[in-house]
């Protein structure tokens, strides 16, 4: 998902600061989509220019963890009772949504 809108530089800084506040907590929302970030992340900065426009992009990428596979249950019968191991599985994080900020002059 990508959202583009024209705002003042002051408002752009406030929006980016809001992203940074949530990013430090390990999640980011773009529109109605919220994603959890995992460690480590790769960060990329890019400045592009054309004859009438400059663009500054910030991009953060991370690997989506594979779902945990359940461990084989182990147990033994003793006097009619069975003791078995339990395993928890975790769902994979949603794919990354790069946060991009563009400025035009």
N, C-alpha and C positions, 0 to 999 in steps of 0.2 A: 504494500500500500504506500502510496506517495501522496502527500498533501502539499500543494503549492499555493501561496498567497502572498500578496504584497503588503508589507507592514513597514513601520518606521524602524530605523536601526535600534532605537531604544526598545521597542517591542520585540524585535528579533533577539536581542540579548536576553530579555526576560524569558522568552520561549526556550532558548538554549539553556538558560540557567535552570529552568524547570526540568528539562531533560536530564541535566547533570545531577540534580537533586534525586531524581528517581533512579538514575543510573548507579549512583553510589549505593542504593538499596538493592540493586541487582535486577531491576526491571525497567522497561520503557514502554510507554503507550503512544501509539500513533493512531489518531482517530479512536475507534472502538477496539482496536487490536492492541493487546498487551503481550509482551514477550518477556520471558525470563532469560537473563544472560548467564552463561556459565564461564568459568575461567579455563584457560587464559583467553584473552581477546586479542585480536589484531586491529590496530587503529591505522587509518590512512587519512592523510590530508592532501588535498589537491587544489591547485589554483589554475583555472583556465581563463584565457582571454581571447576575445575576438575583437574585431574593429570597433564594436559598439557595446560590448558587455564583458564584465568580469564575473567569474563564478568561483566561490570558495566552497569546497565540499569536505565534510567530515564523515568518515565511514568507519563503523565498528563491526567486525565479523567475529564469529565464534563457531566452534563445532557443536553440532547438536548431539547430545549424548545418546548412545544406543540404549534401548530399554533393557533393564536388568533381566536376566533369565533366571527363573526359579532354580534354586539348588535342589538336587534330588532329595527326596524325603528319606530319612534314615530312621529306623526304629527297630525295636525288638519286643517280642512278646514276653511278658513276665507276669505270670499269675492272671492272665486274662486282660491285662492292660497294655496298651501300646504307647510308647513315647516317640513322637515324631518331631523332626526339625521343621521349622517354619522359615519361609523366605518372603521377603517383600519385593515387589516389582515396582519400578518407577516408570512413569510415562515420559516420553522424550519431550524436550522443550520445543516450542514452535520455532520454525525457521527464522533466521534473522531478518530484520527489516532495517536496512541501513538508514540512518538519519542524515539527510542532506539539507544544507542551507545554501540557497543561492542568493546573490546580491547583484542587482543590475545598476548600472550608472547611466 
